[in-house]
């Protein structure tokens, strides 16, 4: 079974650069609460976005259907 997640944006991140705008990416992983580890994926870098990056980036994860049906997954 596959799950598609779209990471849209975030707002008001703490700006850690003093002289330049930040280059920001997001990391997404799906893990189960019963100890099976998932894989992580990341968005492309939004360059010079500052504290309000936008991606609108879709990711596809393959998961076991039994885990999805048992509500044991965390994003």
C-alpha positions in Angstrom: 0.0 0.0 0.0 1.3 3.5 -0.7 0.5 6.8 1.0 1.1 10.2 -0.7 1.8 13.2 1.4 2.2 16.8 0.2 4.4 19.2 2.2 3.0 22.6 1.4 4.8 25.2 3.6 5.6 26.5 7.0 5.6 29.9 8.6 7.6 31.8 11.2 10.6 29.5 11.6 13.3 30.9 13.8 15.8 32.7 11.6 19.2 31.3 12.5 21.2 33.2 9.8 22.3 36.8 10.7 23.3 38.1 7.3 21.6 35.9 4.7 18.2 34.3 4.2 17.9 30.6 5.2 17.9 27.7 2.8 15.3 25.4 4.3 14.1 21.8 3.7 11.7 19.5 5.5 12.2 15.8 6.4 9.2 13.5 6.6 9.1 10.0 7.9 6.3 7.5 8.7 7.0 5.1 11.6 4.9 2.6 13.4 4.3 2.6 17.1 5.1 -1.1 17.3 8.8 -0.7 16.5 9.0 -1.1 12.8 11.0 1.8 11.3 10.0 3.7 8.2 12.0 5.5 5.7 12.6 9.3 5.6 12.3 11.6 2.6 13.1 15.2 2.3 11.8 18.1 0.2 14.0 20.1 -2.1 15.7 23.1 -0.5 13.8 26.4 -0.7 16.7 28.7 -1.2 16.7 32.2 0.3 13.2 31.7 1.7 13.8 33.1 5.1 11.5 31.9 7.8 8.5 31.1 5.5 9.5 28.3 3.1 7.1 26.9 0.5 7.6 23.5 -1.2 4.2 22.1 -2.4 6.2 18.8 -2.8 4.6 15.4 -2.9 6.2 12.3 -1.4 5.1 8.7 -1.7 5.7 6.1 1.0 5.1 2.4 0.9 3.6 1.0 4.1 2.2 -2.3 5.2 -1.6 -2.3 4.9 -2.0 -4.0 8.3 -0.2 -1.1 10.0 -2.4 1.5 8.2 -5.6 -0.4 9.2 -4.6 -0.7 12.8 -3.9 3.1 13.3 -0.4 2.5 14.4 1.5 5.0 12.2 3.0 8.3 13.1 4.1 11.1 10.7 
